[in-house]
């Protein structure tokens, strides 16, 4: 039993729950979030696999045997990441979120992890204060990009080759910028699977596209090897993607460092998205 100043509650490993139960709890806790989430078991299964979520290291909080909150922890190498954390509206402000995160921090130290990181939406002052209190420090701003559905006006496009997403992952590991955010790293791309799709333009530029519908698509990865940069390969690949999936609005989630190629995205018709977030990191070795 975990005790706070206002309420008693228990923490239980998320591994004891089915995906159906966890998806339902996810949806109920995120009902009034910045962007409400209607999570399905299928969506959650994809997230667990692609984001390296360790359900044994994750927890569900209970009050009077009722599930009222959860924290999902991703594990990779010597790092862990808070992939998601939320509490039902009626149970917020009672120390439950703090206790869940403190429990995971303590477990991570015992296991020998060296750092824990998370992202927090810019403007979420309460969450930012909590994370700072527990020792997390902001490291950089992450932004997203959006491109409306636009006619391509007959622009010529190159033919793309569809490839295994692991080829994109290897390219990012070998050619990507150092210290990419967790969700943009080559390690994350190694977990990508259908329905996401990966493409290359003659082996000189690479992309991963996900959540493709009749009206929209997400760009999850985009890379031009160092030796090929500033030679128009990036622009050609982007035009080819627009031609491959015409009539769609494009989104790049807010996981891109704000200083990473903003001029390029603007030149390709993107505008910076309204949502941005801070990456925060806790040094598990030197901060007690």
C-alpha positions as CSV (number, residue, x, y, z in Angstrom):
1,X,0.0,0.0,0.0
2,X,1.3,3.4,-1.0
3,X,0.3,6.4,1.2
4,X,-0.1,10.0,0.3
5,X,-1.2,12.9,2.5
6,X,-4.8,12.6,1.2
7,X,-5.5,9.1,0.0
8,X,-4.4,5.5,0.3
9,X,-3.9,3.6,-2.9
10,X,-2.1,0.5,-4.3
11,X,0.2,0.1,-7.2
12,X,0.0,-3.1,-9.3
13,X,2.2,-4.1,-12.2
14,X,0.6,-3.4,-15.6
15,X,1.6,-6.9,-16.7
16,X,-1.4,-8.2,-14.7
17,X,-3.8,-6.5,-17.0
18,X,-5.0,-7.3,-20.5
19,X,-4.6,-4.9,-23.4
20,X,-8.4,-4.5,-23.4
21,X,-8.3,-3.3,-19.8
22,X,-5.3,-1.1,-20.3
23,X,-6.7,0.5,-23.4
24,X,-10.0,1.3,-21.6
25,X,-8.1,2.9,-18.7
26,X,-5.9,4.8,-21.1
27,X,-9.0,6.3,-22.8
28,X,-10.7,7.2,-19.5
29,X,-7.7,8.9,-18.0
30,X,-7.0,10.9,-21.2
31,X,-10.6,12.0,-21.8
32,X,-9.9,15.7,-21.0
33,X,-6.3,15.8,-22.1
34,X,-4.9,18.4,-24.5
35,X,-6.0,15.9,-27.2
36,X,-8.5,13.3,-26.0
37,X,-7.5,9.7,-26.9
38,X,-9.8,6.9,-27.8
39,X,-7.4,4.0,-27.4
40,X,-8.2,0.6,-28.7
41,X,-6.5,-2.7,-27.8
42,X,-5.1,-2.9,-31.3
43,X,-3.6,0.6,-31.1
44,X,-2.1,-0.1,-27.7
45,X,-0.6,-3.4,-28.9
46,X,1.2,-1.4,-31.7
47,X,2.4,1.2,-29.2
48,X,3.7,-1.4,-26.8
49,X,5.8,-3.0,-29.5
50,X,7.0,0.1,-31.4
51,X,7.8,2.1,-28.2
52,X,9.5,-0.7,-26.3
53,X,7.0,-0.5,-23.4
54,X,7.9,-2.8,-20.5
55,X,4.6,-3.8,-18.9
56,X,6.4,-5.4,-16.0
57,X,8.0,-2.1,-15.2
58,X,4.8,-0.2,-15.7
59,X,2.1,0.2,-13.1
60,X,-1.6,0.7,-12.5
61,X,-2.8,2.6,-9.4
62,X,-5.9,1.4,-7.5
63,X,-8.2,3.1,-5.0
64,X,-10.6,0.7,-3.3
65,X,-9.7,-1.9,-5.9
66,X,-10.7,0.5,-8.7
67,X,-8.1,1.3,-11.4
68,X,-7.7,5.1,-11.3
69,X,-4.4,5.7,-13.1
70,X,-1.4,4.2,-14.9
71,X,2.2,4.8,-15.9
72,X,3.8,3.1,-18.9
73,X,7.6,2.7,-18.9
74,X,9.8,2.0,-22.0
75,X,13.1,0.3,-21.5
76,X,16.1,0.4,-23.9
77,X,19.7,-0.1,-23.0
78,X,20.6,1.8,-19.9
79,X,17.7,4.3,-20.3
80,X,14.0,4.3,-19.5
81,X,11.3,6.6,-20.7
82,X,7.9,7.6,-19.3
83,X,5.9,6.7,-22.4
84,X,2.6,7.8,-20.8
85,X,1.1,8.6,-17.4
86,X,-2.4,9.7,-16.4
87,X,-4.9,9.6,-13.6
88,X,-8.7,9.8,-13.8
89,X,-10.0,13.4,-13.4
90,X,-11.7,12.7,-10.0
91,X,-8.5,11.3,-8.5
92,X,-6.0,14.0,-9.6
93,X,-4.2,16.2,-7.1
94,X,-3.9,13.4,-4.5
95,X,-0.3,12.4,-5.1
96,X,-1.1,9.4,-7.2
97,X,0.9,10.5,-10.3
98,X,3.9,11.5,-8.1
99,X,3.9,8.1,-6.3
100,X,3.7,6.1,-9.5
101,X,6.6,8.0,-11.0
102,X,8.7,7.9,-7.8
103,X,8.1,4.1,-7.7
104,X,9.4,3.7,-11.2
105,X,12.4,5.9,-10.5
106,X,13.3,3.8,-7.5
107,X,12.9,0.6,-9.4
108,X,15.0,2.0,-12.3
109,X,17.9,2.8,-9.9
110,X,17.7,-0.7,-8.3
111,X,17.9,-2.3,-11.8
112,X,20.9,-0.2,-12.8
113,X,19.4,2.1,-15.3
114,X,21.4,5.4,-15.7
115,X,18.8,7.8,-16.9
116,X,15.0,8.3,-17.3
117,X,13.4,10.7,-19.7
118,X,10.0,12.0,-20.7
119,X,8.3,14.7,-22.7
120,X,5.8,17.2,-21.3
121,X,3.6,19.5,-23.3
122,X,4.6,23.1,-23.2
123,X,2.0,24.8,-21.0
124,X,1.4,21.9,-18.7
125,X,2.7,23.7,-15.7
126,X,1.5,21.2,-13.1
127,X,3.2,18.3,-14.8
128,X,6.4,20.4,-15.3
129,X,6.5,21.3,-11.6
130,X,6.1,17.6,-10.6
131,X,8.9,16.5,-12.9
132,X,11.2,19.2,-11.7
133,X,10.5,18.3,-8.1
134,X,11.5,14.7,-8.8
135,X,14.8,15.8,-10.4
136,X,14.0,16.0,-14.1
137,X,15.7,18.8,-16.0
138,X,14.5,20.2,-19.4
139,X,17.0,19.6,-22.2
140,X,15.4,20.9,-25.3
141,X,12.1,21.9,-27.0
142,X,10.5,19.4,-29.4
143,X,8.1,20.6,-32.1
144,X,5.9,19.2,-34.8
145,X,5.1,20.2,-38.4
146,X,1.9,20.2,-40.4
147,X,1.3,20.5,-44.1
148,X,-2.3,20.9,-45.4
149,X,-3.8,18.9,-48.2
150,X,-2.5,20.8,-51.3
151,X,-2.6,20.2,-55.0
152,X,0.8,19.3,-56.3
153,X,0.3,21.2,-59.6
154,X,1.7,18.5,-61.7
155,X,5.1,18.6,-60.2
156,X,7.3,15.8,-61.4
157,X,8.2,13.2,-58.8
158,X,10.7,10.4,-58.7
159,X,9.7,6.7,-58.2
160,X,10.1,5.5,-54.7
161,X,11.2,2.0,-53.6
162,X,9.4,0.5,-50.7
163,X,11.8,-1.2,-48.2
164,X,11.9,-2.9,-44.9
165,X,11.7,-0.2,-42.1
166,X,14.9,-1.8,-40.6
167,X,16.8,-0.4,-43.5
168,X,15.7,3.1,-42.5
169,X,16.7,2.3,-38.9
170,X,20.2,1.2,-39.9
171,X,20.6,4.4,-42.0
172,X,19.5,6.5,-39.0
173,X,22.0,4.7,-36.7
174,X,24.8,5.2,-39.2
175,X,24.0,8.6,-40.7
176,X,21.5,10.3,-38.4
177,X,22.3,13.3,-36.1
178,X,23.7,12.4,-32.7
179,X,21.4,12.2,-29.7
180,X,18.1,12.2,-31.6
181,X,15.0,12.2,-29.4
182,X,13.8,8.7,-28.3
183,X,11.0,8.4,-30.8
184,X,13.1,9.6,-33.7
185,X,16.1,7.4,-33.0
186,X,17.3,4.5,-35.1
187,X,16.5,2.2,-32.1
188,X,12.8,3.2,-32.3
189,X,12.7,2.7,-36.0
190,X,13.9,-0.9,-35.6
191,X,10.6,-1.6,-33.9
192,X,8.5,-0.1,-36.7
193,X,6.1,-2.6,-38.4
194,X,3.0,-2.5,-40.6
195,X,0.8,-0.7,-41.2
196,X,3.7,1.8,-41.2
197,X,5.6,1.8,-44.6
198,X,9.2,2.7,-45.4
199,X,10.6,4.1,-48.6
200,X,13.9,5.1,-50.2
201,X,14.9,7.2,-53.2
202,X,17.8,5.4,-54.8
203,X,19.3,4.7,-51.4
204,X,20.1,8.4,-51.1
205,X,17.1,9.4,-48.9
206,X,14.8,7.5,-46.6
207,X,11.4,7.9,-45.0
208,X,8.9,6.1,-42.8
209,X,5.2,6.9,-43.2
210,X,2.5,5.8,-40.7
211,X,-1.2,6.2,-39.9
212,X,-2.1,6.5,-43.6
213,X,-5.7,7.3,-44.2
214,X,-7.6,8.6,-47.3
215,X,-7.1,12.1,-46.0
216,X,-3.9,12.2,-43.9
217,X,-0.5,10.7,-43.2
218,X,2.2,11.0,-40.6
219,X,5.9,11.3,-41.4
220,X,7.7,9.3,-38.7
221,X,11.2,9.3,-40.1
222,X,13.1,11.2,-42.7
223,X,16.8,11.0,-43.4
224,X,19.4,12.0,-46.0
225,X,22.8,10.5,-45.4
226,X,25.5,13.1,-44.7
227,X,27.3,12.8,-48.0
228,X,24.1,13.4,-49.9
229,X,22.8,16.4,-48.0
230,X,22.4,19.8,-49.8
231,X,22.1,18.0,-53.1
232,X,18.3,18.1,-53.4
233,X,17.7,14.5,-52.3
234,X,15.6,15.5,-49.4
235,X,13.3,17.8,-51.5
236,X,13.0,15.1,-54.2
237,X,12.0,12.5,-51.6
238,X,9.4,14.8,-50.0
239,X,7.9,15.6,-53.4
240,X,7.8,11.9,-54.2
241,X,6.0,11.1,-50.9
242,X,3.4,13.8,-51.7
243,X,2.9,12.2,-55.1
244,X,2.8,8.7,-53.7
245,X,0.0,9.7,-51.2
246,X,-1.9,12.5,-53.0
247,X,-4.8,14.4,-51.4
248,X,-3.6,14.1,-47.9
249,X,-2.6,16.4,-45.1
250,X,0.7,15.6,-43.5
251,X,1.7,15.6,-39.9
252,X,5.1,15.3,-38.1
253,X,4.5,14.7,-34.4
254,X,6.1,17.1,-31.8
255,X,9.2,14.9,-31.4
256,X,11.5,17.0,-33.6
257,X,14.2,19.2,-32.0
258,X,13.1,22.8,-32.9
259,X,16.5,23.6,-34.4
260,X,16.5,20.5,-36.7
261,X,16.1,21.7,-40.3
262,X,13.3,24.2,-39.9
263,X,14.1,25.9,-43.2
264,X,13.8,22.6,-45.0
265,X,10.3,21.8,-43.6
266,X,9.1,25.4,-44.4
267,X,10.4,25.1,-48.0
268,X,8.5,21.8,-48.4
269,X,5.2,23.5,-47.4
270,X,5.1,22.6,-43.7
271,X,4.2,25.0,-40.9
272,X,5.2,24.6,-37.3
273,X,2.4,22.8,-35.4
274,X,0.6,24.4,-32.5
275,X,1.8,21.7,-30.1
276,X,5.3,21.6,-28.7
277,X,6.8,19.9,-25.7
278,X,9.9,19.8,-23.5
279,X,12.2,16.8,-23.3
280,X,13.2,16.3,-19.7
281,X,15.9,14.0,-18.4
282,X,16.7,12.6,-14.9
283,X,20.2,11.5,-14.2
284,X,19.6,8.4,-12.1
285,X,23.2,8.1,-11.0
286,X,24.1,11.6,-9.8
287,X,20.6,12.8,-8.6
288,X,19.3,11.2,-5.5
